[in-house]
Amino acid sequence: MISRFGYIINLLKALERNVLHSFGHPPRELAIVQIYERQSSNPPKKFSIKDIIGDGMLLAVPKFRRTIEKRWKRKFGSPEYVWKMLVPKTNIKVCQDCGHHHERGRLCGNCYNRVESETKEIQAKIQEKLGLNPIEKDVIVLYEGENVPEMPNEFWEGKRIIEMKKERPQWFSKNLLQKSTQQPSSSKDVKPTDLA
């Protein structure tokens, strides 16, 4: 509103200058003026989209990095606006095997690290004995003081035995190395029975 009002005032002042105070100025009659421009010998350069884009175009990319204060405000909030409280976890439990704390529904980190280190030792021993060739047959791991289990000869066909030169850890049971798949059943009974 103010800019329009100022524009009208400036327009009236210009009109007053040209109409009322025209003494000593060029005549008020219209004159035809021709401006001669010499055309250059070079043909006009064709317009290219590459002049605008240059090497590339960035769409919706931030120009500046967010400061650490803004990042923390987005993550934790701020007391003046929205305060995102740090809520204490109530789903922590104690591991029955090692006594370390971990979240319910997740593996214990300490137990997982023990299993991971033992697995890496077994893998290193297998790689040392069998090389980097693909292992297509089963590998049986025997710790110090363990004997080869008595099985029929068909069981041992193509199997490889790896001996670890240390005692088996207490938590590392033999069941962990056995396959958990069951043989298909030939019985025709429907399970479970006697429900009614």
C-alpha positions as CSV (number, residue, x, y, z in Angstrom):
1,M,0.0,0.0,0.0
2,I,2.8,2.4,1.0
3,S,4.9,1.6,-2.1
4,R,1.9,2.2,-4.4
5,F,1.2,5.6,-2.7
6,G,4.9,6.6,-3.1
7,Y,4.8,5.5,-6.8
8,I,1.7,7.8,-7.4
9,I,3.5,10.7,-5.7
10,N,6.6,10.3,-7.8
11,L,4.4,10.0,-11.0
12,L,2.7,13.3,-10.2
13,K,6.0,15.1,-9.5
14,A,7.4,13.9,-12.8
15,L,4.3,15.1,-14.6
16,E,4.5,18.5,-12.9
17,R,8.2,18.8,-13.9
18,N,7.5,18.0,-17.6
19,V,4.3,20.0,-18.1
20,L,4.4,23.1,-15.9
21,H,8.2,23.8,-15.8
22,S,8.9,23.2,-19.5
23,F,10.6,26.6,-20.1
24,G,14.2,26.2,-21.1
25,H,13.8,22.6,-22.0
26,P,13.5,20.9,-25.4
27,P,10.2,21.4,-27.2
28,R,7.2,19.4,-25.9
29,E,6.3,18.1,-29.4
30,L,7.0,14.5,-30.2
31,A,10.1,13.8,-32.3
32,I,11.0,10.7,-34.3
33,V,14.5,9.6,-33.6
34,Q,16.3,6.7,-35.4
35,I,19.2,5.0,-33.7
36,Y,21.5,3.4,-36.2
37,E,23.4,0.4,-34.9
38,R,26.1,-1.2,-37.0
39,Q,25.6,-4.9,-37.1
40,S,28.7,-6.9,-36.1
41,S,30.2,-9.3,-38.7
42,N,30.1,-12.2,-36.2
43,P,26.9,-14.2,-36.3
44,P,25.0,-14.3,-33.0
45,K,26.0,-17.1,-30.7
46,K,23.4,-19.8,-30.4
47,F,21.8,-20.1,-27.0
48,S,22.7,-23.3,-25.2
49,I,21.3,-24.8,-22.0
50,K,24.9,-25.7,-21.0
51,D,25.5,-22.0,-20.5
52,I,23.0,-22.0,-17.7
53,I,23.6,-25.5,-16.2
54,G,27.4,-25.6,-16.5
55,D,28.9,-28.8,-15.4
56,G,25.9,-30.1,-13.5
57,M,22.7,-29.3,-11.7
58,L,21.9,-29.9,-8.0
59,L,18.3,-30.2,-7.0
60,A,17.2,-29.9,-3.3
61,V,20.7,-30.0,-1.9
62,P,21.4,-28.0,1.2
63,K,23.9,-25.2,0.7
64,F,25.2,-25.3,4.3
65,R,25.9,-27.9,6.8
66,R,23.7,-28.0,9.9
67,T,25.4,-26.8,13.0
68,I,25.9,-29.1,16.0
69,E,23.3,-27.1,18.0
70,K,20.6,-27.6,15.3
71,R,21.5,-31.3,15.1
72,W,21.2,-31.7,18.8
73,K,17.9,-29.7,18.9
74,R,16.5,-32.0,16.3
75,K,17.6,-35.1,18.1
76,F,16.9,-34.1,21.8
77,G,14.6,-31.1,21.4
78,S,15.0,-28.0,23.4
79,P,13.4,-26.8,26.7
80,E,11.9,-23.7,25.0
81,Y,9.9,-25.7,22.4
82,V,9.7,-29.5,22.4
83,W,11.8,-31.3,25.0
84,K,12.4,-34.9,24.1
85,M,13.3,-36.5,27.4
86,L,15.8,-39.3,27.6
87,V,13.6,-42.2,28.7
88,P,15.3,-44.8,30.9
89,K,15.2,-48.4,29.5
90,T,13.1,-50.8,31.5
91,N,13.7,-53.9,29.4
92,I,17.2,-54.7,30.7
93,K,17.9,-58.1,32.1
94,V,20.9,-60.1,33.4
95,C,22.4,-62.9,31.3
96,Q,22.0,-66.3,33.0
97,D,25.3,-67.5,31.5
98,C,27.8,-64.7,32.1
99,G,26.0,-62.2,34.3
100,H,26.3,-59.2,32.0
101,H,23.3,-56.9,31.3
102,H,21.6,-56.8,27.9
103,E,18.2,-55.9,26.5
104,R,15.4,-58.3,26.5
105,G,14.9,-59.9,23.1
106,R,18.5,-59.4,22.1
107,L,21.6,-61.5,22.4
108,C,24.0,-60.9,25.3
109,G,26.9,-58.9,23.8
110,N,29.5,-60.6,26.0
111,C,28.3,-64.1,25.1
112,Y,28.2,-63.2,21.4
113,N,31.8,-62.0,21.5
114,R,32.9,-65.3,23.1
115,V,31.1,-67.3,20.5
116,E,32.5,-65.1,17.7
117,S,36.1,-65.4,18.9
118,E,35.8,-69.2,19.3
119,T,34.3,-69.4,15.8
120,K,37.1,-67.4,14.3
121,E,39.6,-69.8,15.9
122,I,37.9,-72.8,14.4
123,Q,37.7,-71.0,11.0
124,A,41.4,-70.2,11.1
125,K,42.2,-73.8,12.0
126,I,40.1,-75.1,9.1
127,Q,41.7,-72.7,6.7
128,E,45.2,-73.7,7.9
129,K,44.5,-77.4,7.4
130,L,42.2,-77.4,4.3
131,G,43.4,-74.2,2.6
132,L,41.1,-71.8,0.7
133,N,39.4,-74.4,-1.4
134,P,35.6,-74.6,-1.0
135,I,34.6,-77.0,1.7
136,E,31.8,-79.2,0.3
137,K,32.0,-81.9,2.9
138,D,31.2,-81.8,6.6
139,V,33.9,-80.8,9.1
140,I,34.1,-82.3,12.6
141,V,35.8,-80.3,15.3
142,L,37.5,-82.3,18.1
143,Y,39.0,-80.6,21.1
144,E,41.8,-81.9,23.3
145,G,40.8,-85.0,25.2
146,E,37.9,-85.9,22.9
147,N,37.8,-89.1,20.9
148,V,36.3,-89.7,17.5
149,P,32.7,-90.8,18.0
150,E,31.9,-94.4,17.0
151,M,29.8,-94.2,13.9
152,P,29.3,-96.5,10.9
153,N,31.7,-96.2,8.0
154,E,29.0,-94.5,5.8
155,F,28.9,-91.6,8.3
156,W,32.6,-90.9,7.9
157,E,32.6,-90.8,4.0
158,G,34.1,-87.5,2.9
159,K,34.1,-85.9,6.4
160,R,37.1,-84.1,7.6
161,I,38.4,-83.9,11.2
162,I,39.9,-80.7,12.7
163,E,41.7,-81.0,16.1
164,M,41.8,-78.0,18.3
165,K,44.8,-77.9,20.7
166,K,42.8,-76.8,23.8
167,E,40.0,-77.9,26.0
168,R,36.4,-77.4,24.9
169,P,34.9,-74.3,26.6
170,Q,32.1,-75.2,29.0
171,W,29.5,-73.1,27.3
172,F,30.4,-74.6,23.8
173,S,28.4,-77.8,23.8
174,K,28.7,-80.6,21.3
175,N,25.1,-80.0,20.2
176,L,26.1,-76.7,18.7
177,L,28.0,-78.5,16.0
178,Q,25.3,-81.0,15.2
179,K,22.8,-80.5,12.4
180,S,19.3,-79.7,13.8
181,T,17.4,-81.0,10.8
182,Q,15.3,-84.1,11.4
183,Q,14.9,-87.0,9.0
184,P,11.5,-87.2,7.3
185,S,9.1,-89.4,9.2
186,S,7.4,-92.4,7.6
187,S,4.6,-92.7,10.1
188,K,1.0,-92.0,9.0
189,D,-0.2,-90.8,12.5
190,V,-1.6,-87.3,12.7
191,K,0.0,-85.2,15.4
192,P,-1.1,-84.1,18.0
193,T,-3.4,-86.9,19.0
194,D,-6.0,-87.2,21.8
195,L,-7.1,-83.6,21.8
196,A,-10.8,-84.2,22.2
